[in-house]
Amino acid sequence: MSRLARAERAAAKQRAQQDAPAYLAAESARLAAVGRQLAGEAQQWWQALVANDEATVCEAVNTAFSDNPAAGCAVGVDGSVLSVVMRQQDLDSMPTQTPGLTPSGRPTLKNLTKRDRLLWWLTAMGSNVVATLKEGFATAPGITAVDLAVLTRLPDTQRLGFVAYGRWTRQAIESTPWRTAEDALRFLDIGQDVACSVTTTASGNLSSAIKRLDTTRVPGLQDLLDHAQDEPDAGEPSLADLDITLGANTHRDERNPAVDPYRIKSFAEWRQEISETFSTPPPPPTAPITLIPGQTLVLPEEAFHGLHIAFAFAGADADLTLFLTGDDGRVADDGDFVFYNQPSAADGAARLLGKVPEGPHTVERATVHLSALPEQVQRVAIAVNMDVDTGLTCGSLTSAALNMTCTTGASWAFQPPADPNIRAMVVAELYRHIVGGRPVWKLRATGQGWADGLDGLARAYGVDVE
């Protein structure tokens, strides 16, 4: 728009100022709905987690394990017992030398004995086992014990094998002090039915080799090895790459970044959606719901976040009006009366959108964001009144019909009576209700009016008429 088009710019600014409250109300209602949805999903997830739902527990625990240096993989839940397989680094990957000093005090590297190297590896495995158990218990509050089996590649065969397994309870792990590196070896003493490939000789020394464990004692362990892919980089999931596979889950997919559910739509986006809604209205449902006077129905939740109202008529001129009332059927103040001189209320949650000719009819539209209405607004009356200057009654209206639609395309229609004795009528009413213990909005078709027109209608709803 040109800077010199002052009239057009002023008109655009005025339209934006009128639209701003509705934009704020719509975004507030949408974000509140997003929050309620996410809170509900989070509550359902938490209930499944504490109830030890297997899929939920395994997914949560594996997500926690994915950044561990020796990743564990949750493979099942039985009651309150979690089963975990852990991939320990191979003994051959451990250093063969350790820093030391010569007799003269100069730095050097000293070769590790087989037993020292094995002790180092066993201590590392114990540390990883304890960390895995503690993280599993911290992530899944309903789990009371963990059955854990440790895999590594055996030095003599270079094939994967189990080198430790057992059951550890939450109480045992949480009551044991873990302060020094040597404390990691306590995992051998505080578990139940613990077996380890590294044993202690009669003299109290560690064995110098890792021996394959007897896996027949624990159902499923040998079957897991027999049917598992052992070779890394084979193009399919491999036990040898268990830690790498789980760790890959921590990388962010740059091509599909996470969508922020609380992203605020820009004013331009909202305005475009509104324009598209009214320029290309959704097609009517194949079976439209036509109401009769006095009929009520429960509106779907989609209607709470945007209910579009259209009053179509011919034969004479009429105006659409809205009253936002409490349970007593009266407005709190004149600001809750929406009419041609005051086209919006409740920060734009209820507003008139204007009157336009459409073929042989005139259509006046309005929109109501029910979820954005303040709590004290319990009812919304949708009324029409004849032009007071003409002296005509509702009997002069032809083809009068009220139509309401929501974002899903669901619609409701009501044809009010052409009563020659009244000049204003309440066509329909929206009101809060409780159904099945949850709050809803209901719609009632009315079609009742006042002979003295807008003045009588306004006074009936508590509006001061001068």
Legacy VTK file of the C-alpha trace (Angstrom):
# vtk DataFile Version 3.0
C-alpha trace
ASCII
DATASET POLYDATA
POINTS 466 float
0.000 0.000 0.000
1.463 3.312 -1.039
2.518 5.766 1.647
0.503 8.422 -0.122
-2.704 6.377 0.038
-3.597 7.948 3.334
-7.264 7.039 3.365
-6.555 3.395 2.535
-3.803 3.209 5.162
-6.072 4.753 7.797
-8.847 2.299 6.940
-6.414 -0.638 7.110
-5.145 0.550 10.481
-8.690 0.815 11.784
-9.499 -2.712 10.566
-6.367 -4.050 12.270
-7.331 -2.358 15.533
-10.777 -3.925 15.335
-9.327 -7.345 14.515
-6.638 -7.322 17.219
-8.942 -8.310 20.138
-10.398 -11.201 18.126
-6.908 -12.313 17.105
-5.812 -12.256 20.749
-8.899 -14.170 21.867
-8.510 -16.765 19.109
-4.809 -17.366 19.831
-5.412 -17.472 23.586
-8.158 -20.048 23.103
-6.070 -22.113 20.661
-2.991 -22.133 22.905
-5.114 -22.995 25.936
-6.555 -25.923 23.980
-3.028 -27.033 23.001
-1.993 -26.853 26.639
-4.970 -28.933 27.748
-4.265 -31.506 25.042
-0.575 -31.816 25.957
-1.374 -31.968 29.658
-3.889 -34.730 28.994
-1.393 -36.684 26.886
1.297 -36.231 29.550
-1.075 -37.461 32.254
-1.966 -40.535 30.205
1.745 -41.221 29.582
2.590 -40.841 33.273
-0.219 -43.177 34.325
1.035 -45.777 31.828
4.604 -45.364 33.104
3.781 -45.800 36.795
1.482 -48.718 35.915
4.500 -50.420 34.236
2.980 -50.552 30.767
5.687 -52.444 28.878
5.885 -50.302 25.741
5.877 -47.045 27.723
8.502 -48.189 30.242
10.843 -49.623 27.597
10.616 -46.500 25.428
11.260 -44.152 28.364
14.147 -46.220 29.770
15.800 -46.689 26.364
15.631 -42.957 25.748
17.412 -42.421 29.068
19.981 -45.124 28.272
20.758 -43.858 24.764
23.587 -41.501 25.763
25.364 -43.939 28.096
28.890 -45.091 27.124
27.836 -48.714 27.730
24.222 -48.578 26.613
21.604 -50.796 28.141
18.513 -51.844 26.241
15.215 -52.489 28.018
13.695 -55.583 26.420
10.612 -56.315 28.527
8.605 -55.845 31.698
7.116 -58.631 33.830
4.983 -57.184 36.611
7.315 -54.718 38.300
10.548 -56.339 37.033
12.374 -54.771 34.090
14.655 -56.863 31.855
17.751 -55.142 30.456
20.603 -56.236 28.178
23.802 -54.176 28.488
26.680 -54.043 26.000
30.017 -53.800 27.834
33.122 -52.734 25.905
35.379 -55.620 24.868
38.420 -56.496 26.965
40.618 -56.136 23.877
39.686 -52.459 23.717
41.175 -51.789 27.158
44.678 -50.212 27.318
47.613 -52.532 27.936
49.698 -49.870 29.652
49.201 -47.429 32.498
51.040 -44.194 33.396
53.847 -44.583 35.956
57.201 -43.218 37.142
60.722 -44.538 36.759
62.904 -44.988 39.896
64.338 -41.553 39.131
60.871 -40.006 39.077
60.468 -39.559 35.319
57.055 -40.244 33.642
56.773 -43.527 31.820
54.284 -46.179 30.712
54.125 -49.489 32.508
52.681 -52.669 31.064
49.589 -53.976 32.836
49.489 -57.563 33.996
46.591 -59.709 32.790
44.998 -59.589 36.222
45.387 -55.802 36.556
43.901 -55.300 33.110
41.031 -57.645 33.939
40.400 -55.832 37.222
40.279 -52.539 35.357
37.743 -53.997 32.886
35.658 -55.559 35.694
35.575 -52.262 37.589
34.438 -50.469 34.437
31.723 -53.070 33.908
30.559 -52.719 37.515
30.386 -48.938 37.137
28.308 -49.278 33.986
26.010 -51.851 35.595
25.389 -49.627 38.633
24.813 -46.552 36.446
22.391 -48.501 34.244
20.452 -49.815 37.249
20.255 -46.404 38.918
19.088 -44.727 35.713
16.506 -47.434 35.065
15.032 -47.066 38.564
15.063 -43.261 38.291
13.224 -43.329 34.960
10.584 -45.952 35.787
9.180 -45.281 39.284
6.971 -48.392 39.238
9.870 -50.807 38.686
11.071 -52.562 41.855
13.754 -54.850 40.393
15.878 -55.176 37.242
17.021 -58.426 35.622
20.219 -57.402 33.844
22.529 -59.382 31.573
25.882 -58.079 30.275
27.155 -58.846 26.765
30.693 -58.515 25.496
32.905 -60.109 22.882
34.843 -62.972 24.463
38.625 -62.711 23.904
39.168 -66.386 23.077
36.449 -66.765 20.398
35.726 -63.142 19.410
32.040 -64.034 19.599
29.454 -62.277 21.708
28.655 -63.900 25.022
27.126 -63.085 28.377
29.659 -62.320 31.100
27.351 -61.312 33.956
23.704 -61.541 34.892
21.481 -61.313 37.954
18.626 -59.436 39.580
19.069 -56.199 41.493
16.305 -54.592 43.565
15.646 -50.887 43.919
16.158 -51.125 47.686
19.590 -52.767 47.300
20.852 -50.177 44.801
19.500 -47.147 46.648
20.738 -48.255 50.078
24.320 -49.044 48.990
26.899 -46.231 49.220
28.702 -45.514 45.927
31.666 -43.270 46.657
34.839 -44.734 45.181
35.778 -46.643 42.040
36.229 -49.805 44.113
32.590 -49.558 45.242
31.572 -50.522 41.698
32.565 -54.135 42.449
29.805 -54.310 45.071
27.340 -55.069 42.304
28.535 -58.694 42.576
27.491 -58.903 46.248
24.181 -57.040 46.477
22.302 -58.749 43.634
20.286 -61.941 43.600
21.515 -65.037 41.718
24.444 -63.049 40.316
26.831 -64.863 37.977
30.047 -63.357 36.589
32.689 -64.643 34.153
35.485 -63.199 36.267
35.918 -65.336 39.366
38.096 -65.289 42.451
40.688 -68.013 43.021
41.129 -69.894 46.297
43.954 -67.488 47.239
41.634 -64.477 46.823
43.011 -63.276 43.501
41.021 -62.635 40.368
41.113 -65.163 37.564
43.273 -64.144 34.628
40.721 -64.938 31.899
37.066 -64.366 31.026
35.038 -67.532 30.739
31.702 -67.969 28.995
28.806 -68.212 31.424
26.309 -71.030 31.477
23.242 -69.314 29.989
20.884 -72.280 30.454
20.181 -71.151 34.027
18.268 -68.113 32.780
15.483 -68.761 30.242
15.846 -66.769 27.050
19.528 -65.778 27.248
20.886 -68.508 24.986
17.936 -68.084 22.611
18.785 -64.390 22.375
22.357 -65.211 21.347
21.323 -67.943 18.924
18.969 -65.693 16.983
20.842 -62.382 17.210
22.949 -60.663 14.583
26.531 -60.714 15.861
28.419 -58.973 13.075
28.657 -55.179 13.216
28.005 -53.089 10.089
25.882 -55.888 8.611
23.165 -53.501 7.486
20.695 -54.630 10.146
20.417 -54.272 13.940
23.280 -56.056 15.680
23.941 -56.886 19.327
27.550 -55.969 18.679
26.425 -52.415 17.844
23.840 -52.172 20.618
25.467 -49.136 22.213
25.960 -47.377 18.869
22.381 -48.100 17.739
20.831 -46.695 20.902
23.190 -43.734 20.954
22.071 -42.790 17.445
18.663 -41.941 18.877
20.108 -38.844 20.543
21.008 -37.124 17.277
18.601 -34.439 16.163
17.090 -34.784 12.715
17.967 -31.458 11.103
15.760 -32.213 8.093
12.663 -32.615 10.275
13.059 -30.213 13.198
10.668 -30.564 16.104
7.577 -28.379 15.841
6.935 -26.044 18.759
3.314 -26.715 19.776
3.165 -23.294 21.445
4.301 -21.333 18.401
2.141 -18.229 18.158
0.515 -17.655 14.807
1.325 -14.283 13.348
-1.473 -11.777 12.897
-1.060 -12.159 9.113
-1.503 -15.947 9.337
-4.633 -15.570 11.446
-6.069 -12.911 9.132
-5.410 -15.116 6.115
-7.195 -18.052 7.762
-10.187 -15.860 8.562
-10.293 -14.562 4.982
-10.102 -18.092 3.560
-12.805 -19.277 5.946
-15.294 -16.725 4.711
-14.202 -16.551 1.071
-14.399 -20.318 0.681
-16.760 -21.594 3.379
-16.603 -25.322 4.096
-19.079 -27.438 2.170
-22.278 -28.204 4.080
-22.544 -31.697 5.550
-24.407 -34.286 3.539
-27.040 -34.527 6.286
-27.458 -31.018 7.769
-29.009 -30.837 11.205
-32.195 -28.784 11.013
-33.573 -27.688 14.380
-37.166 -27.073 15.409
-38.265 -24.538 18.059
-37.285 -25.709 21.544
-34.840 -28.377 20.325
-31.480 -28.621 22.129
-28.245 -30.433 21.355
-24.677 -30.695 22.668
-22.101 -28.940 20.489
-18.899 -30.835 19.588
-15.674 -29.638 21.195
-14.455 -28.253 17.847
-17.275 -25.707 17.999
-15.898 -24.339 21.295
-12.883 -22.899 19.461
-14.706 -21.143 16.643
-18.426 -21.070 15.932
-19.394 -19.163 12.774
-22.897 -17.696 12.695
-24.744 -16.482 9.600
-28.241 -15.018 9.511
-29.654 -14.903 5.973
-32.880 -13.115 5.101
-34.796 -11.190 2.451
-37.921 -9.011 2.226
-36.835 -6.381 4.775
-33.809 -5.229 6.720
-32.825 -6.754 10.082
-29.824 -6.637 12.405
-28.056 -9.427 14.260
-27.343 -8.880 17.984
-25.642 -10.935 20.711
-26.126 -10.848 24.504
-23.463 -12.347 26.807
-25.218 -13.100 30.089
-24.812 -14.880 33.396
-27.014 -17.693 34.686
-29.700 -15.127 35.498
-30.050 -14.259 31.795
-28.830 -10.662 32.258
-25.662 -8.937 31.041
-23.084 -7.889 33.633
-22.915 -4.439 31.952
-23.661 -2.812 28.616
-20.290 -3.996 27.302
-21.746 -7.516 26.964
-24.293 -6.307 24.388
-22.999 -6.810 20.817
-24.805 -4.799 18.124
-24.019 -2.570 15.123
-22.681 0.291 17.273
-20.620 -2.072 19.472
-19.526 -4.964 17.204
-17.406 -6.943 19.701
-17.321 -8.008 23.344
-15.251 -10.134 25.732
-11.962 -9.006 24.114
-13.211 -10.101 20.700
-14.443 -13.552 21.735
-17.857 -12.517 20.376
-18.034 -10.165 17.413
-20.117 -9.142 14.424
-18.406 -9.442 11.036
-20.714 -7.294 8.944
-23.666 -7.559 6.588
-23.270 -8.317 2.868
-25.657 -9.046 -0.033
-25.430 -12.567 -1.440
-27.703 -13.102 -4.417
-31.323 -12.502 -3.471
-30.500 -12.560 0.256
-28.667 -10.416 2.762
-26.329 -12.256 5.140
-25.002 -10.903 8.427
-22.217 -12.927 10.039
-20.742 -13.232 13.509
-18.235 -15.452 15.250
-18.135 -16.699 18.837
-15.089 -18.326 20.460
-16.860 -20.127 23.286
-13.641 -21.371 24.926
-12.365 -17.773 25.170
-15.430 -16.402 26.949
-14.886 -15.458 30.613
-16.298 -17.867 33.182
-19.023 -15.454 34.257
-20.543 -15.638 30.770
-22.866 -18.631 31.047
-25.146 -17.934 28.074
-25.013 -16.263 24.666
-28.324 -15.171 23.159
-28.381 -14.795 19.357
-31.121 -12.333 18.413
-32.381 -10.323 15.449
-34.343 -7.096 15.395
-36.083 -5.189 12.644
-34.973 -1.728 11.578
-36.900 0.548 13.949
-37.256 3.286 11.305
-39.274 1.079 8.960
-41.910 0.005 11.471
-41.920 -3.456 9.913
-42.267 -6.696 11.898
-40.576 -10.091 11.605
-43.485 -11.107 9.415
-41.875 -9.065 6.633
-38.801 -11.325 6.566
-38.742 -14.014 3.926
-36.426 -17.004 3.696
-34.985 -16.128 7.113
-32.564 -18.783 8.391
-29.846 -19.003 11.022
-26.873 -21.216 10.159
-23.980 -22.138 12.466
-20.841 -24.021 11.443
-17.596 -25.091 13.103
-14.146 -25.932 11.721
-15.043 -29.574 11.008
-17.819 -28.511 8.630
-20.575 -29.637 10.993
-23.507 -27.231 10.735
-26.874 -26.517 12.297
-29.776 -24.615 10.752
-32.944 -23.078 12.165
-35.719 -21.186 10.399
-37.379 -18.820 12.889
-41.109 -18.147 12.488
-42.161 -15.089 10.452
-44.282 -13.692 13.280
-46.114 -10.463 12.290
-46.640 -9.526 15.966
-42.995 -9.082 16.981
-40.169 -6.779 15.945
-37.283 -8.550 17.730
-36.661 -12.169 18.627
-34.109 -14.503 20.179
-33.408 -16.988 17.404
-31.113 -19.331 19.373
-29.195 -19.593 22.612
-25.816 -21.077 23.532
-25.367 -22.085 27.153
-22.978 -23.983 29.431
-24.032 -27.377 30.765
-22.609 -30.488 32.444
-22.920 -33.791 30.590
-21.356 -36.960 31.967
-19.411 -34.985 34.542
-17.696 -32.726 31.982
-18.521 -29.132 30.978
-20.009 -28.640 27.500
-21.821 -25.991 25.488
-25.350 -26.667 24.276
-27.415 -25.060 21.527
-31.150 -24.345 21.834
-33.398 -23.173 18.991
-35.822 -20.531 20.322
-37.694 -18.210 17.932
-39.498 -16.079 20.566
-39.668 -12.282 20.586
-40.911 -8.865 21.697
-43.494 -6.628 20.114
-41.640 -3.425 21.070
-38.505 -4.437 19.152
-34.933 -3.796 20.169
-35.822 -1.743 23.249
-37.864 -4.548 24.788
-35.261 -7.125 23.811
-32.401 -5.126 25.348
-34.307 -4.428 28.577
-35.140 -8.138 28.949
-31.402 -8.886 29.040
-30.543 -6.084 31.471
-29.195 -3.486 28.997
-29.841 0.118 29.970
-31.908 1.738 27.224
-31.964 5.540 27.226
LINES 1 467
466 0 1 2 3 4 5 6 7 8 9 10 11 12 13 14 15 16 17 18 19 20 21 22 23 24 25 26 27 28 29 30 31 32 33 34 35 36 37 38 39 40 41 42 43 44 45 46 47 48 49 50 51 52 53 54 55 56 57 58 59 60 61 62 63 64 65 66 67 68 69 70 71 72 73 74 75 76 77 78 79 80 81 82 83 84 85 86 87 88 89 90 91 92 93 94 95 96 97 98 99 100 101 102 103 104 105 106 107 108 109 110 111 112 113 114 115 116 117 118 119 120 121 122 123 124 125 126 127 128 129 130 131 132 133 134 135 136 137 138 139 140 141 142 143 144 145 146 147 148 149 150 151 152 153 154 155 156 157 158 159 160 161 162 163 164 165 166 167 168 169 170 171 172 173 174 175 176 177 178 179 180 181 182 183 184 185 186 187 188 189 190 191 192 193 194 195 196 197 198 199 200 201 202 203 204 205 206 207 208 209 210 211 212 213 214 215 216 217 218 219 220 221 222 223 224 225 226 227 228 229 230 231 232 233 234 235 236 237 238 239 240 241 242 243 244 245 246 247 248 249 250 251 252 253 254 255 256 257 258 259 260 261 262 263 264 265 266 267 268 269 270 271 272 273 274 275 276 277 278 279 280 281 282 283 284 285 286 287 288 289 290 291 292 293 294 295 296 297 298 299 300 301 302 303 304 305 306 307 308 309 310 311 312 313 314 315 316 317 318 319 320 321 322 323 324 325 326 327 328 329 330 331 332 333 334 335 336 337 338 339 340 341 342 343 344 345 346 347 348 349 350 351 352 353 354 355 356 357 358 359 360 361 362 363 364 365 366 367 368 369 370 371 372 373 374 375 376 377 378 379 380 381 382 383 384 385 386 387 388 389 390 391 392 393 394 395 396 397 398 399 400 401 402 403 404 405 406 407 408 409 410 411 412 413 414 415 416 417 418 419 420 421 422 423 424 425 426 427 428 429 430 431 432 433 434 435 436 437 438 439 440 441 442 443 444 445 446 447 448 449 450 451 452 453 454 455 456 457 458 459 460 461 462 463 464 465
